[in-house]
Amino acid sequence: MASGLDSFVNHTVSIITSDGRNFIGTLKGFDQTINIILDESHERVYSTTSGIEQVMLGLHIIRGDNVAIIGLIDEEIDNRLNLSNIKAEPLNPVVH
């Protein structure tokens, strides 16, 4: 998996963790155990009653054993989203 991440470095990514959290930021680096370094990052907190809340984090490290999914974000499309109007159930943790 690590070699596939090389092309994601210095691009905006979305990371969903096994505990159901969603982090967005610029991938600055990773190691052989997929520990992730995000810069200019924030967490998106989903709610069924209010819109998506963005919690600013700045430089953030995510442990590799907690990473479930990593994907590129199309910044043009993401910038057009009105997150305050999007309502959704929070993600559940991954159950093994």
SULUR-V56888 format. One line per field, one symbol per residue. ss: DSSP state (h for helix, s for strand, l for the rest). burial: # if it has 9 or more other ideal C-beta (glycine too) atoms within 8 Angstrom, else .. Layout:
ss = ???
burial = ???
This chain:
ss = lhhhhhhhlllssssssllllssssssssslllllsssssssssslllllllsssssssssslhhhssssssllhhhhhhllhhhlllllllllll
burial = .#..#..##.########.#.######..#...######.#######...##.#..#..#.#.#.##..#..#....#....#..##...#.....
